[in-house]
Amino acid sequence: MRALLLAYAGVVTAFVQPRLIALSASSLIKSSPIARSGIKLSAAPTMMPSPDDPPEVDPRRRDPEKPSIPPVRMPMVDTGDGQMDVISRLLRDRILLLGRGVDDEVANVLVAQLLYLANDDPTKDITLYINSPGGSVSAGMAIYDTMQFVPCDVSTVCFGTAASMGAFLLGAGAKGKRRSLPNSRIMIHQPLGGAQGQAADIEIQAKEILFVRQQLNTFISEYTGQPMDKIEEDCDRDFFMCPEEALSYGLIDEVVKTKTSHIAMPPMPELAF
């Protein structure tokens, strides 16, 4: 197992590079024949959709020449032996952070970190903190598969937002070790996709989108304990939950208490149309 982990980590680390999908989800959905054919395409994976958001399911090749967004500089901390950025310091304590949208670059880094920590000590838990609006399904599945591949338990903690693929990964943590801070928002929905081109190409892409939707629903049903028909109904549109609702739903196992946990939250408003 140690040799396999090292080999897998080497392959993943060698190909860590910035990749962005240069597609407009809004224009694809509005203009594509698949949208007019009756196949449902959900809203974008963010709570405030942008016309520039890429689709979650994109069968076409990504543009390797597309420049990456400049990374946010993390603060440096003194370790006694010198200084290192806070993310590297947290890695020493087996703490990982998913703090942005899920794409290939983020997935490759997280996969490499998971494999490194699993090889370092396969008996100790890894904690993954999640604050993510979601993103690419293929990138998210790379993280999911690695979480299930490593021998150590991967516990998950939601802070801020876990939406779409972020919520999927939150629920994919080790049973009994999935938590959320009290003011987080959690949202599940069906994957966003688009299709264009010749009729045969549209049919191929439509089948792929429908397969991915069924695949995600199957995993969510398995780790929440909810029946498949309920998952399909809830994921048909954006389905928002507070941590207590996510706890009842089976997405998490605990709502973490904080200094303000005693403050009662207002009820969800009802809108009349």
Backbone bond lengths (Angstrom), bond angles and torsions (degrees), N, CA, C in turn:
res aa  C-N    CA-C-N  psi(-1)  N-CA   C-N-CA  omega(-1)  CA-C   N-CA-C  phi
1 M - - - 1.473 - - 1.530 111.01 -
2 R 1.359 117.20 -41.76 1.467 120.39 -179.64 1.524 110.91 -60.57
3 A 1.350 116.79 -43.00 1.470 119.96 179.93 1.517 111.15 -64.92
4 L 1.335 116.56 -39.29 1.466 120.22 -179.96 1.514 111.09 -65.87
5 L 1.346 116.46 -41.84 1.471 120.34 178.09 1.514 111.35 -61.93
6 L 1.343 117.04 -43.23 1.465 120.66 -179.74 1.520 110.99 -63.61
7 A 1.337 116.70 -41.98 1.465 119.84 179.68 1.514 111.36 -65.37
8 Y 1.320 116.27 -42.99 1.471 121.35 179.37 1.521 109.92 -63.36
9 A 1.336 117.10 -43.71 1.463 120.63 179.70 1.514 111.35 -62.80
10 G 1.325 117.27 -38.21 1.465 120.11 179.50 1.505 112.21 -64.01
11 V 1.337 116.06 -42.02 1.470 119.64 179.66 1.510 110.74 -64.95
12 V 1.350 116.38 -45.11 1.464 119.80 -178.38 1.515 111.23 -64.47
13 T 1.340 117.07 -46.24 1.460 120.48 -177.07 1.514 111.67 -63.43
14 A 1.329 117.64 -34.01 1.466 120.91 -177.73 1.511 112.39 -66.61
15 F 1.318 116.29 -22.53 1.461 119.18 -175.77 1.517 112.39 -112.04
16 V 1.326 119.09 18.59 1.464 121.07 175.07 1.515 108.50 -71.11
17 Q 1.299 117.22 112.03 1.457 121.29 179.16 1.510 108.57 -154.65
18 P 1.342 117.54 152.91 1.466 120.55 -177.46 1.507 111.21 -70.17
19 R 1.326 115.20 131.90 1.460 120.75 175.28 1.516 108.72 -141.18
20 L 1.293 116.47 130.80 1.452 121.01 175.27 1.511 108.67 -127.12
21 I 1.279 118.10 146.70 1.452 122.71 179.44 1.520 108.20 -88.70
22 A 1.314 117.23 113.64 1.455 120.78 -176.17 1.516 110.26 -87.77
23 L 1.318 114.58 68.98 1.452 120.26 -179.34 1.513 109.40 -134.15
24 S 1.291 117.24 150.74 1.455 121.90 174.21 1.508 108.60 -102.73
25 A 1.337 116.62 112.01 1.461 120.47 -177.36 1.518 110.69 -64.04
26 S 1.317 115.96 -38.77 1.457 119.15 -177.24 1.514 111.64 -63.37
27 S 1.342 117.30 -46.14 1.456 120.21 -178.02 1.513 111.58 -68.63
28 L 1.342 117.41 -34.75 1.464 120.24 178.30 1.519 111.09 -63.62
29 I 1.328 115.95 -44.29 1.451 119.63 -177.01 1.524 111.02 -66.92
30 K 1.339 116.69 -41.99 1.455 120.13 -176.07 1.520 112.32 -72.10
31 S 1.337 117.35 -36.15 1.453 120.18 -171.55 1.515 114.14 -97.12
32 S 1.337 117.94 -15.35 1.458 119.04 -170.71 1.518 111.59 -78.06
33 P 1.338 117.17 143.69 1.464 120.98 175.40 1.514 112.54 -61.86
34 I 1.326 117.98 -27.79 1.463 119.28 -179.45 1.517 111.22 -63.99
35 A 1.347 116.56 -33.84 1.453 119.42 179.28 1.519 110.77 -66.72
36 R 1.361 116.02 -35.27 1.461 119.61 -179.34 1.528 112.00 -79.96
37 S 1.336 116.54 -10.66 1.462 119.40 -175.69 1.517 113.27 -85.11
38 G 1.341 117.83 -6.33 1.456 120.56 177.99 1.499 114.06 102.51
39 I 1.338 119.25 -7.47 1.463 121.60 175.99 1.510 108.17 -74.60
40 K 1.344 117.05 127.50 1.456 120.48 -173.09 1.517 110.47 -79.69
41 L 1.315 115.52 133.96 1.455 122.62 175.45 1.511 107.06 -120.29
42 S 1.330 117.43 126.55 1.455 119.91 -171.42 1.510 111.78 -80.48
43 A 1.350 113.61 178.53 1.457 119.76 176.51 1.509 109.86 -69.36
44 A 1.333 115.69 168.93 1.458 121.18 -179.29 1.511 110.12 -64.94
45 P 1.367 118.87 160.79 1.451 121.22 -173.92 1.511 114.15 -74.06
46 T 1.324 119.54 -4.80 1.445 121.42 179.23 1.510 109.79 -101.09
47 M 1.336 116.48 156.70 1.445 120.04 179.43 1.523 111.72 -71.65
48 M 1.329 117.92 -26.34 1.451 122.25 176.15 1.519 107.33 -119.06
49 P 1.339 118.13 85.78 1.468 120.96 -172.30 1.512 112.25 -59.48
50 S 1.296 115.15 141.41 1.455 122.69 175.12 1.517 108.32 -112.84
51 P 1.318 117.48 144.30 1.470 118.46 178.62 1.512 113.29 -63.56
52 D 1.334 116.89 -15.20 1.460 120.18 -179.43 1.521 112.95 -94.77
53 D 1.349 117.90 -0.82 1.458 120.28 179.63 1.526 110.42 -63.96
54 P 1.350 118.63 133.06 1.467 120.83 178.60 1.517 110.90 -76.71
55 P 1.330 118.28 156.69 1.462 120.07 174.88 1.514 110.80 -68.95
56 E 1.341 116.13 153.49 1.458 120.20 178.35 1.524 111.17 -74.95
57 V 1.316 116.50 -33.55 1.462 121.59 -179.70 1.518 107.88 -114.67
58 D 1.317 117.23 108.97 1.459 121.56 -177.03 1.516 108.60 -133.60
59 P 1.339 118.57 100.94 1.471 120.10 -176.25 1.519 113.77 -68.87
60 R 1.330 118.23 -13.96 1.459 119.36 -176.06 1.520 111.99 -83.24
61 R 1.323 115.74 162.54 1.459 121.61 -178.18 1.522 110.01 -67.85
62 R 1.314 116.11 147.28 1.455 121.19 175.38 1.522 109.74 -85.44
63 D 1.310 116.02 156.24 1.456 121.50 -178.02 1.524 109.50 -85.34
64 P 1.339 118.82 108.43 1.470 119.84 -177.03 1.519 113.06 -70.32
65 E 1.342 117.52 -15.54 1.455 120.21 -178.82 1.521 112.31 -87.09
66 K 1.326 117.80 -8.42 1.457 120.59 -178.00 1.523 109.43 -66.40
67 P 1.334 118.98 124.67 1.466 120.24 -177.34 1.517 111.80 -68.63
68 S 1.310 116.05 148.30 1.455 121.92 179.60 1.521 110.42 -81.39
69 I 1.344 115.80 153.56 1.456 120.51 173.50 1.525 108.08 -69.20
70 P 1.343 118.69 133.55 1.465 119.95 179.80 1.522 110.85 -57.41
71 P 1.329 118.65 132.50 1.457 120.58 -177.28 1.525 111.81 -70.41
72 V 1.344 114.89 150.63 1.461 120.28 174.63 1.522 108.25 -74.15
73 R 1.316 116.72 131.42 1.466 120.31 -179.52 1.525 109.84 -76.50
74 M 1.317 116.08 126.39 1.449 121.78 179.58 1.527 110.06 -87.49
75 P 1.340 117.03 148.61 1.465 119.39 178.94 1.521 111.48 -65.05
76 M 1.320 115.81 152.14 1.456 121.95 178.33 1.527 109.39 -94.60
77 V 1.318 116.58 144.68 1.459 121.67 178.49 1.520 109.04 -124.83
78 D 1.322 115.45 149.37 1.463 121.64 179.64 1.521 108.86 -86.15
79 T 1.308 117.69 124.35 1.467 122.51 -178.07 1.525 113.16 -104.68
80 G 1.325 117.17 0.30 1.454 120.02 -174.88 1.504 112.10 93.22
81 D 1.336 117.06 -37.40 1.462 122.36 176.33 1.524 111.24 -95.24
82 G 1.290 116.89 2.23 1.459 121.54 -175.11 1.515 109.29 141.20
83 Q 1.319 116.11 -157.40 1.453 120.62 -179.65 1.526 110.74 -118.04
84 M 1.331 115.32 149.31 1.461 121.15 173.21 1.519 107.98 -147.09
85 D 1.335 116.06 159.87 1.457 118.71 179.08 1.522 109.61 -70.60
86 V 1.336 115.76 155.96 1.460 120.82 -171.65 1.532 111.84 -65.19
87 I 1.336 118.31 -30.38 1.464 120.31 178.28 1.526 110.87 -64.56
88 S 1.337 116.47 -41.93 1.466 120.33 177.76 1.523 110.95 -66.38
89 R 1.339 115.98 -35.44 1.463 119.42 178.39 1.529 110.66 -66.66
90 L 1.328 117.00 -41.36 1.461 120.43 176.99 1.528 111.15 -64.05
91 L 1.327 116.58 -34.53 1.464 120.71 178.68 1.523 110.80 -59.19
92 R 1.323 117.24 -35.37 1.465 120.75 177.21 1.528 111.17 -58.80
93 D 1.338 116.03 -33.72 1.464 121.33 -179.99 1.522 112.05 -93.41
94 R 1.332 116.44 14.95 1.465 123.06 176.56 1.534 111.62 63.85
95 I 1.320 115.66 36.93 1.465 122.61 177.75 1.519 108.67 -114.00
96 L 1.341 116.58 124.91 1.456 122.50 179.19 1.522 109.39 -114.71
97 L 1.323 116.06 155.93 1.462 121.33 -177.19 1.521 110.70 -128.88
98 L 1.330 115.56 123.67 1.464 122.24 168.47 1.521 105.70 -108.60
99 G 1.324 116.58 96.33 1.457 121.32 -171.52 1.510 114.08 -118.98
100 R 1.331 118.09 26.55 1.464 121.98 178.76 1.525 108.74 -158.85
101 G 1.321 116.41 -174.93 1.451 119.98 177.98 1.518 111.55 -63.81
102 V 1.317 115.96 152.71 1.465 121.77 -177.68 1.524 109.28 -87.45
103 D 1.329 116.65 116.25 1.460 121.82 174.79 1.525 108.61 -136.85
104 D 1.324 116.96 -177.54 1.466 120.51 -176.38 1.524 112.24 -61.85
105 E 1.323 116.89 -40.34 1.462 120.23 -178.45 1.519 110.81 -64.16
106 V 1.333 116.90 -47.19 1.462 121.41 178.42 1.528 110.44 -61.20
107 A 1.331 116.55 -43.81 1.463 120.48 -178.79 1.523 111.60 -62.44
108 N 1.317 117.59 -43.57 1.464 120.31 -178.93 1.523 111.70 -63.63
109 V 1.327 116.98 -39.22 1.463 120.21 178.23 1.526 110.29 -65.80
110 L 1.341 117.34 -47.43 1.459 120.32 -179.04 1.526 111.89 -64.90
111 V 1.325 117.23 -39.84 1.469 120.39 177.54 1.529 110.24 -61.93
112 A 1.329 116.76 -44.55 1.466 120.31 178.68 1.526 110.97 -61.67
113 Q 1.342 117.58 -41.42 1.464 120.84 179.32 1.526 111.28 -66.14
114 L 1.325 117.28 -42.57 1.464 120.72 178.53 1.527 111.37 -61.22
115 L 1.322 116.34 -44.12 1.464 120.21 -179.60 1.524 111.70 -67.00
116 Y 1.322 116.50 -39.10 1.465 120.16 178.49 1.527 110.38 -62.38
117 L 1.339 117.10 -48.08 1.461 120.44 -177.74 1.525 111.30 -67.61
118 A 1.333 117.40 -36.60 1.466 120.24 177.84 1.520 111.08 -65.03
119 N 1.312 116.89 -38.22 1.460 120.80 177.94 1.525 111.25 -71.96
120 D 1.340 116.51 -34.06 1.462 121.14 -179.21 1.523 111.10 -66.54
121 D 1.339 117.18 -44.00 1.467 121.46 177.67 1.528 108.64 -156.97
122 P 1.324 117.97 99.45 1.468 120.94 -176.60 1.520 114.51 -73.03
123 T 1.345 118.04 -1.99 1.466 120.63 -177.88 1.522 113.24 -101.21
124 K 1.326 118.26 -15.07 1.467 121.53 -177.07 1.524 111.04 -95.64
125 D 1.332 115.50 142.91 1.458 120.73 179.41 1.525 111.68 -67.22
126 I 1.326 115.27 154.11 1.464 123.63 171.09 1.525 106.79 -114.07
127 T 1.325 117.37 136.83 1.464 121.51 179.05 1.518 109.65 -110.23
128 L 1.341 116.28 125.00 1.458 122.37 179.65 1.522 109.02 -111.21
129 Y 1.334 116.73 114.05 1.466 122.37 175.76 1.526 108.56 -88.85
130 I 1.339 116.37 133.19 1.466 121.32 -173.12 1.521 110.89 -123.82
131 N 1.321 115.99 123.99 1.466 123.84 169.27 1.520 105.55 -140.60
132 S 1.335 116.45 85.81 1.460 120.52 -168.58 1.522 111.25 -143.57
133 P 1.343 117.09 137.93 1.471 120.55 176.11 1.518 113.26 -81.98
134 G 1.327 117.77 -0.68 1.459 121.12 -177.62 1.511 111.25 102.84
135 G 1.310 116.53 -162.16 1.461 119.74 -179.04 1.514 111.77 156.47
136 S 1.315 115.64 -139.60 1.463 122.64 -174.58 1.528 111.76 -66.46
137 V 1.322 116.15 130.47 1.462 120.44 178.05 1.526 110.95 -67.77
138 S 1.329 117.51 -43.67 1.468 119.87 -178.15 1.524 111.24 -63.37
139 A 1.330 117.33 -39.85 1.466 120.43 177.07 1.522 110.52 -66.65
140 G 1.330 116.58 -41.41 1.461 119.82 178.25 1.512 112.78 -64.19
141 M 1.333 117.04 -37.35 1.457 119.76 179.01 1.522 111.63 -69.10
142 A 1.334 117.37 -28.52 1.469 119.98 174.79 1.528 109.99 -63.89
143 I 1.336 116.27 -41.64 1.467 120.33 177.20 1.525 110.06 -66.85
144 Y 1.331 116.36 -45.87 1.471 121.43 -179.18 1.532 111.12 -58.03
145 D 1.323 116.80 -49.34 1.461 120.22 -178.22 1.525 111.81 -62.06
146 T 1.328 116.54 -37.91 1.466 119.43 179.18 1.521 110.84 -68.78
147 M 1.343 117.51 -37.54 1.468 121.01 175.66 1.524 110.96 -58.65
148 Q 1.337 116.74 -37.54 1.460 120.56 179.83 1.530 111.96 -82.52
149 F 1.327 117.23 -20.10 1.467 122.22 -177.18 1.524 112.50 -80.66
150 V 1.329 117.33 -41.24 1.461 119.95 -175.68 1.527 109.69 -68.59
151 P 1.343 118.19 146.53 1.466 120.85 -176.26 1.522 114.02 -72.10
152 C 1.336 118.14 -25.06 1.461 120.32 -178.29 1.530 110.66 -83.47
153 D 1.339 116.40 153.04 1.457 121.28 176.72 1.525 110.28 -69.58
154 V 1.330 116.09 140.98 1.462 121.74 174.39 1.525 107.21 -112.15
155 S 1.328 116.27 107.28 1.460 120.35 176.40 1.523 109.18 -86.62
156 T 1.329 116.91 149.73 1.461 121.45 -176.89 1.524 110.07 -122.70
157 V 1.333 115.36 145.28 1.465 122.36 178.64 1.520 108.22 -135.56
158 C 1.333 116.89 124.59 1.464 121.16 177.39 1.518 109.89 -94.59
159 F 1.321 115.71 131.02 1.464 120.70 169.95 1.518 107.03 -135.81
160 G 1.324 117.39 135.77 1.458 120.04 -177.27 1.510 110.65 82.74
161 T 1.317 116.90 -98.30 1.466 122.23 -175.29 1.522 110.75 -138.06
162 A 1.311 115.92 136.88 1.466 121.52 167.80 1.519 106.04 -129.29
163 A 1.318 116.28 99.00 1.460 121.22 -176.12 1.519 110.19 -120.05
164 S 1.326 115.98 148.47 1.450 121.83 174.49 1.533 110.06 57.10
165 M 1.331 118.59 -120.17 1.456 120.79 -179.95 1.523 111.28 -64.94
166 G 1.326 118.43 -27.14 1.459 121.15 174.79 1.519 111.41 -62.60
167 A 1.348 117.01 -42.68 1.462 121.11 177.42 1.526 111.06 -68.94
168 F 1.333 116.29 -37.23 1.466 120.51 178.04 1.526 110.64 -59.35
169 L 1.331 117.25 -44.91 1.465 121.02 -179.82 1.525 111.36 -71.46
170 L 1.333 117.40 -32.41 1.465 120.37 176.28 1.521 110.21 -59.78
171 G 1.326 116.92 -47.84 1.458 120.53 -179.76 1.513 114.14 -72.11
172 A 1.346 116.79 -16.20 1.463 121.03 -177.89 1.520 113.08 -83.26
173 G 1.332 117.47 -0.91 1.456 120.16 178.08 1.527 111.71 -66.60
174 A 1.318 115.82 172.09 1.465 120.87 -179.06 1.525 110.22 -61.17
175 K 1.326 116.83 135.87 1.462 121.51 -179.86 1.530 110.17 -58.37
176 G 1.343 115.01 133.74 1.450 121.11 -177.68 1.511 113.73 86.64
177 K 1.348 117.38 -5.41 1.467 121.28 -176.53 1.527 111.31 -128.66
178 R 1.331 116.96 29.29 1.465 122.17 178.32 1.525 107.77 -109.62
179 R 1.321 116.72 118.95 1.462 120.58 -172.89 1.523 111.22 -130.05
180 S 1.333 114.74 166.39 1.460 120.68 176.20 1.517 109.35 -146.38
181 L 1.316 116.61 143.28 1.455 120.93 170.62 1.525 108.53 -72.76
182 P 1.340 118.25 155.57 1.471 120.81 -165.25 1.520 116.07 -67.82
183 N 1.326 119.44 -24.59 1.462 120.91 -176.64 1.525 113.18 -105.57
184 S 1.307 116.67 19.15 1.460 120.57 177.47 1.528 110.06 -76.36
185 R 1.318 115.09 160.40 1.464 121.64 172.91 1.526 107.95 -122.04
186 I 1.313 115.37 136.00 1.459 122.01 -176.09 1.526 108.18 -124.88
187 M 1.327 116.20 133.22 1.466 119.74 -176.35 1.526 110.98 -139.72
188 I 1.327 115.53 133.04 1.459 121.02 173.93 1.526 108.79 -118.30
189 H 1.314 116.40 151.10 1.463 121.59 175.24 1.526 108.86 -163.74
190 Q 1.322 116.03 176.09 1.458 119.81 177.47 1.524 109.44 -78.60
191 P 1.325 117.69 156.81 1.468 119.81 -176.79 1.521 112.21 -68.08
192 L 1.312 114.17 146.81 1.460 121.91 175.87 1.518 109.30 -86.74
193 G 1.317 116.67 139.74 1.459 119.74 177.36 1.506 111.03 -155.01
194 G 1.298 116.25 170.62 1.456 121.78 178.63 1.512 109.84 -152.76
195 A 1.312 115.80 160.34 1.458 119.95 -179.55 1.516 109.68 -146.28
196 Q 1.325 115.84 145.13 1.454 121.22 174.52 1.519 108.40 -155.58
197 G 1.320 116.30 164.03 1.453 120.33 -179.23 1.513 111.10 115.68
198 Q 1.320 116.21 -155.06 1.450 121.28 -179.59 1.530 110.75 -71.20
199 A 1.338 115.28 159.08 1.465 120.29 -176.10 1.526 111.89 -57.12
200 A 1.327 117.40 -40.51 1.470 120.46 179.97 1.524 111.09 -64.28
201 D 1.341 116.82 -39.33 1.465 120.42 178.75 1.521 110.86 -66.86
202 I 1.340 116.49 -39.13 1.460 120.63 179.17 1.525 110.44 -63.51
203 E 1.325 116.74 -40.34 1.465 120.61 178.89 1.525 111.02 -63.62
204 I 1.325 116.96 -42.12 1.466 121.14 179.01 1.522 110.69 -61.97
205 Q 1.337 116.22 -46.25 1.460 120.21 -178.65 1.522 111.48 -68.09
206 A 1.343 117.00 -36.32 1.465 120.50 177.97 1.522 111.00 -63.01
207 K 1.326 117.26 -42.85 1.466 121.26 178.08 1.528 110.65 -62.34
208 E 1.333 116.33 -39.74 1.467 119.92 179.70 1.524 111.02 -64.82
209 I 1.333 116.99 -43.23 1.462 120.94 179.87 1.526 110.62 -62.50
210 L 1.332 116.84 -44.45 1.461 120.68 -179.80 1.526 111.50 -66.34
211 F 1.340 116.97 -36.76 1.468 120.01 176.73 1.523 110.77 -64.79
212 V 1.327 116.93 -44.46 1.466 120.65 -179.63 1.525 110.36 -61.97
213 R 1.326 116.82 -41.40 1.464 119.79 177.97 1.523 110.99 -59.75
214 Q 1.322 116.88 -45.21 1.465 120.86 179.68 1.526 111.12 -65.57
215 Q 1.314 116.66 -38.16 1.466 121.32 178.99 1.527 111.00 -62.70
216 L 1.329 116.93 -48.35 1.462 120.77 -179.93 1.523 111.00 -63.38
217 N 1.333 117.16 -43.33 1.464 120.35 179.52 1.525 111.40 -61.50
218 T 1.331 116.79 -36.83 1.467 120.80 179.21 1.520 111.14 -63.02
219 F 1.327 117.21 -45.67 1.463 120.48 179.70 1.530 111.37 -66.52
220 I 1.343 117.06 -41.83 1.466 119.84 179.44 1.524 110.35 -62.97
221 S 1.327 116.88 -41.47 1.458 120.68 178.33 1.526 111.01 -62.33
222 E 1.329 116.15 -38.98 1.472 120.11 -178.10 1.520 111.51 -66.16
223 Y 1.344 117.96 -46.51 1.467 117.22 -173.93 1.527 114.21 -89.96
224 T 1.327 118.61 -8.34 1.467 119.98 173.22 1.522 112.00 -98.19
225 G 1.337 116.59 -23.59 1.455 119.90 -175.27 1.516 113.42 82.68
226 Q 1.332 117.26 4.92 1.463 120.99 178.72 1.529 109.78 -82.32
227 P 1.346 117.78 146.04 1.470 119.65 177.75 1.520 111.42 -65.47
228 M 1.318 116.37 153.34 1.459 121.38 -175.56 1.524 112.44 -60.42
229 D 1.339 117.11 -39.12 1.464 118.44 -178.16 1.521 111.97 -65.50
230 K 1.330 117.58 -32.01 1.467 120.24 177.00 1.526 110.73 -71.09
231 I 1.331 116.64 -41.11 1.465 120.00 177.34 1.525 110.10 -60.86
232 E 1.324 116.88 -44.43 1.463 120.35 179.98 1.523 111.43 -62.27
233 E 1.329 116.51 -40.40 1.467 120.35 179.71 1.525 111.04 -67.93
234 D 1.338 116.93 -45.81 1.464 120.47 -177.38 1.524 111.80 -67.74
235 C 1.329 117.15 -35.79 1.464 120.76 -177.01 1.526 112.97 -84.29
236 D 1.335 117.20 -1.76 1.461 119.16 -179.63 1.528 111.07 -63.12
237 R 1.331 116.94 -31.20 1.462 123.26 174.54 1.525 108.11 -134.89
238 D 1.323 116.93 173.12 1.463 120.42 178.12 1.530 109.52 -57.05
239 F 1.331 116.86 124.54 1.462 122.78 -177.43 1.526 107.90 -120.03
240 F 1.337 115.84 101.94 1.459 121.96 -175.57 1.522 110.67 -90.65
241 M 1.323 115.22 144.75 1.458 121.66 178.01 1.519 110.21 -139.20
242 C 1.331 116.00 145.00 1.458 120.46 166.44 1.531 106.83 -83.96
243 P 1.329 118.97 168.86 1.468 119.58 -177.70 1.532 113.91 -57.70
244 E 1.343 116.89 -37.83 1.465 118.94 179.49 1.527 110.96 -64.27
245 E 1.331 116.60 -39.65 1.462 120.25 177.66 1.528 111.02 -68.12
246 A 1.339 116.47 -38.95 1.465 120.15 176.89 1.524 111.09 -64.58
247 L 1.336 116.62 -33.16 1.463 121.19 176.81 1.525 110.44 -65.27
248 S 1.335 116.66 -45.94 1.466 120.41 178.14 1.526 111.41 -66.16
249 Y 1.313 116.44 -32.60 1.464 121.94 -177.65 1.526 111.88 -72.75
250 G 1.346 116.48 -25.61 1.461 120.80 -178.82 1.510 114.41 100.79
251 L 1.354 117.22 6.92 1.468 120.00 178.28 1.515 111.91 -76.62
252 I 1.336 117.35 -30.94 1.461 121.67 178.33 1.526 108.69 -131.11
253 D 1.329 115.68 170.25 1.458 121.33 -177.88 1.519 113.28 -115.34
254 E 1.348 117.05 -12.11 1.463 119.43 -176.52 1.523 110.04 -158.49
255 V 1.337 115.41 141.69 1.465 121.64 170.26 1.522 107.15 -102.89
256 V 1.313 116.74 117.87 1.463 121.60 -175.28 1.526 109.97 -71.32
257 K 1.317 117.18 133.82 1.461 122.08 177.88 1.528 110.06 -81.67
258 T 1.335 115.77 139.53 1.462 121.56 176.41 1.529 109.30 -127.82
259 K 1.329 116.47 -176.05 1.470 120.82 -178.21 1.520 112.72 -65.52
260 T 1.332 117.62 -21.38 1.469 120.56 -178.01 1.524 112.61 -112.03
261 S 1.321 117.15 16.92 1.466 119.95 -177.03 1.528 112.67 -65.50
262 H 1.336 117.61 -19.11 1.463 120.69 -178.07 1.525 112.43 -76.65
263 I 1.339 118.20 -13.15 1.462 121.49 -178.04 1.525 109.08 -77.49
264 A 1.343 115.86 125.47 1.465 120.28 -179.01 1.521 110.40 -74.22
265 M 1.315 116.47 138.00 1.455 121.74 179.36 1.531 110.17 -85.78
266 P 1.339 118.02 146.73 1.467 120.50 178.65 1.520 111.01 -69.41
267 P 1.337 117.17 155.04 1.471 119.05 177.88 1.521 111.05 -70.68
268 M 1.311 116.11 157.26 1.454 121.05 177.56 1.528 109.30 -68.85
269 P 1.335 118.48 127.54 1.472 120.08 -179.04 1.520 111.76 -67.66
270 E 1.315 115.58 150.44 1.459 121.66 176.52 1.519 109.06 -104.42
271 L 1.324 116.31 129.47 1.453 121.71 -178.02 1.519 109.68 -103.27
272 A 1.333 115.31 136.05 1.462 120.80 177.98 1.520 109.29 -103.86
273 F 1.326 117.46 127.38 1.461 121.79 179.53 1.522 109.50 -113.64
